[in-house]
Each structure stands twice: as structure tokens, then as C-alpha cells.
Amino acid sequence: MNEIKIKKIVGTFLRIKPNDISEDTQIDATVLQGSVLFARMISKINALCDTNLDGVDIHTYGDLIVKLNES
């Protein structure tokens, strides 16, 4: 798992710098402009990490990392 690339993807969708992303950073559909963008972000992360996350129970960047480590 390459956290730098993951942070770049998340940063692109949140429109923030990857260095500004911490475990507490909200990344769910409440901060993105709709669930479609969230689904696209999860899809790009799945492609990068060769996983099949569905995005359920992922609200923060820390949640995402935990789910990626589990899969």
C-alpha cells in the first residue's frame, strides 16, 4: 500500500494538499459534493491498491487506511 499515492487521490477529490491529510480528515460524501464523487474516489483507490472496498463505514482517512489494511 502506497500511502503517498492514496493521499494524492484523496487530496485531488477533497481539493486539499496531500500533506494536509491526517487520520481525522473527513473523506465521506458529507465533505465531497455528493456520493458519486465519493464512489469515484473509492474506485480509484481500489484500482491502485487492487482491493474491492465499497466505501461503507469509511468516514475519515484513518477509516480508509484501516479498511485497506484489513483487505
C-alpha positions in Angstrom: 0.0 0.0 0.0 1.4 3.3 -1.0 0.0 6.0 1.3 1.5 8.8 -0.7 -0.4 7.8 -3.8 -3.6 7.3 -1.7 -3.2 10.7 -0.2 -2.8 12.2 -3.7 -6.1 10.6 -4.8 -7.9 11.8 -1.7 -6.4 15.2 -1.9 -7.5 15.6 -5.5 -11.1 14.8 -4.6 -11.1 17.0 -1.5 -9.1 19.7 -3.2 -6.5 19.9 -0.5 -2.8 19.1 -0.4 -1.8 15.6 0.4 0.3 16.8 3.3 -2.8 18.3 4.9 -4.5 14.9 5.2 -4.4 13.3 8.6 -6.2 10.3 10.1 -9.0 12.6 11.2 -9.6 14.1 7.8 -13.3 13.6 6.7 -13.4 11.9 3.3 -17.0 10.8 3.1 -19.9 12.1 1.0 -20.6 14.8 3.6 -17.5 16.7 2.5 -17.5 15.7 -1.1 -20.2 17.1 -3.4 -22.3 14.0 -3.4 -21.9 10.3 -3.2 -20.9 10.0 -6.8 -17.6 11.7 -6.2 -17.0 9.5 -3.1 -17.7 6.4 -5.2 -15.2 7.6 -7.9 -12.6 8.2 -5.2 -13.0 4.8 -3.7 -12.9 3.3 -7.2 -9.5 4.9 -7.9 -8.2 3.7 -4.6 -9.4 0.2 -5.3 -7.7 0.3 -8.7 -4.4 1.5 -7.1 -4.5 -1.0 -4.2 -6.1 -3.9 -6.0 -8.9 -4.1 -3.5 -12.7 -4.1 -3.6 -13.8 -1.6 -0.9 -17.4 -0.5 -1.1 -17.0 2.7 1.0 -19.4 1.6 3.7 -18.2 2.7 7.2 -15.5 4.9 5.7 -15.8 8.4 7.1 -12.2 9.5 7.7 -8.9 8.9 6.2 -8.0 6.8 9.2 -11.1 4.6 8.5 -9.9 4.1 4.9 -6.4 3.0 6.0 -7.8 0.5 8.5 -10.1 -1.0 5.8 -7.2 -1.2 3.3 -5.0 -2.9 5.9 -7.8 -5.4 6.5 -8.2 -6.3 2.8 
